Amino acid sequence: MSKRLQVLVDARELREFQRLARRKKVTVAEWVRQALRSARDDEPSREAARKLDAVQAANRHAFPTAEIDQMLREIETGYGGEPPR
């Protein structure tokens, strides 16, 4: 079911919207619907924002790192102990 949305704009903006709608050969109402859909689709999803927040939080920490072979050797030796026999 469709709902009505009323948006007040000044005369200059309305003329610009009408010009843009004519250029696309659509009504002003259709041009506005398309503009609103485009703005909605350009917004990142909540899931994407949550993932970005997690990456940014992780980036604030300094974790030790090395080449994978070195890391595995260190794990096996207990970070400084004797290597297993």
Beta strands, then each sheet from edge to edge (+ up, - down):
end
